[in-house]
Amino acid sequence: MRKDSTTAANGGATVHEVARIAGVSAATVSRFLNGTAKVSDEKRQAIESVIEKLNYRPNVLARNLKTGSSRTIGVLTQSLVSGYFADAMAGIDDVLQGTGYAPLIVSGHWHADEEAERIELLIARRVDGLVILSGKLKDAQILKLANRVPIVAFGRQLEGPQAYGFSLDNYWGACEAVEHLILQGHRQIAFITGPADHLDAQARLAGYRDTLAKHKIKESPQLVAPGDFSESGGLLALERLLESGKRFSAIFAANDLTAYGARLALYRRGIRVPEDISVIGFDDLHSSMYTTPPLTTVRQPLFEVGRCLGTAIVKMIAQEPLDLEVPQLSLVVRESVRRVA
């Protein structure tokens, strides 16, 4: 005898058996499982009791085909190993717990073509919504994709019928970092940038320059070294700064990974932090409190950002008002910066 399409994946009880034992209709059980309609407390308790007794597990694939919903959220990240993106993904996963949605994660590796390909892959798998963590896609491309599936993006300002995006104030964060160094007596402040085409990196460079100008400190082009947000980029940039012969007492690194690489370059040269040169980063990755010495940095609350993104996409799919409170940056003072006379 052919079993109903809602038979459990392991060949166990069907939705009709659950309904018969619970004394309700199969339609009531289906509505309860899908969350599409409220049922009375009495019926809910009866259904839950039978489900537990029979160890009933719905055939999710069959139900998804029937409802047109995969109950998955596509997440496009740029790296599966970076602590920066890992913290944000952890926040997304945390907020999806108990919603019935599961994340499906892919990486674009900072290549626009690969990002577009991966998003098409997710849409083909009928994800209910997309979360995009940074990347190289243009806003216009994302807004066009949002005509097909709801999208929430981090690192850009977006607004549309099925699109929402927010970013943190990277300019303000950079100003805070440089201001802190200046208040500690530093005047010769080097800066290791991020990628020139990255919006966050551009904002941090502008914050560095404007804060120097605010304090009437002349910027030295020799003290601005190009980086790429990676440890190796930070190491190479610091080597170039040292080889330039230009003196500096502090380094502002465009992110914590860059600061890690710069710190290694200083260590190899026998230069002490912070006794000889102070270092400040940006992000406050989990490992930054365990560096030697612990890194002063601008904290991006990435776990909270992930929770905000996850909440936004679930609300958008449900067509509920977003009314979100976006987390803010803050300066975290540790031991990698010292006061100079």
C-alpha angles and dihedrals in degrees: 000000000000113000123228115266089248093063112132114268091245093055095258131127123344128226088253091058090050090050094048095050093042091050095237136106123273087240090059091051090049092050090049092051095045094043089227096130139017120253127197119270090246093054092042092054091047092050094046091049093053093044090054093045094050094036086231117191117184120231095252095190093054092046092049092051089051096048098035090234125114093191088226132121116211113223119196110197129170098226134019093202104042115108088217094062094034091062092050092047090050089055092050092049091047095055093045091059109112095011095096090243125114126198121244107199129202133166129231096189092216093293117125094208092051091046091053091047093050092048090052087051091053093046090050087057088056099242112185093226143354133233115196119198107202118298143144101280115119120245090243091057092051093047089052091050089050088068086071103038136005111266134195117187134191123211098034139065110246133165128175143122091281102012134082130168138172138178135193123248100266092169091057091046092053091048089053092050095050092041089055091053092048092049087054089059100261118143104159099065120170121205127206107201133212125235110316093231095049114104094214091051091049091052092049092050090050090050091051093050097043094049092051089050091048089059092042092246111149113233115235113211088208089064094057110083124182118244137169105220091264133112092241090049090053092049093050093044092052090049089054092049092052093046091052089071091224111139121234134165100199141032127211107199117201090230140001095260089056089049090053091055092046090050090054091051090052091048091053090053092049092247113148126225119246099353093067103016130011121220131202127181141188129238105035096232114197092255093055092083089057100050120109101281104013108258125251105219148150108267120229105192091222097168089053089046089055091050090050091051092048092048091048096052093047091050092046092052089050089047091237126147111271098217090167130173105220113214119244137225122252138183115250112201115205133147107293095088125065132186116253129200 
